[in-house]
């Protein structure tokens, strides 16, 4: 998910309601592990999910390539909102 979606045109974080609307397709999910290459782009996603009242959000700094190297790790693909 493009990190720019979390910010308004002034470069400030979107409000709680806007973030809740953005993440509304995920309302059925109880917990999240977000990741990227180094944590730089995943960090705004983690903060935005928390701000939208998703309490179980973890940042996995190992990156996608590390995660998929273990066959026991679950993978769920969420289309870009």
C-alpha positions, 0 to 999 in steps of 0.5 A: 500500500502506498504510504502517501495514502495516509497523508493529506495534501498538506503532508499531515496524517489523515484523520482517524475517520479517513484512515478507518474508511481507507482500511474498512476492507480489513475490518474482519481482521484482528491482527496485522504484521506489516513489512517492507524492505527496511521498515521505512515504508511499513512504519507509516502503515503500522501507525495508520492502522493503530490510529484507525483503531486496529490494536494488534499491529506489529512491524516486521523489520525482517522484510518480505524476503526474510519472511518467505524464506520460512515455509511455516510463515503464513502469507495473506495478500491484501490488494492495494486499497 
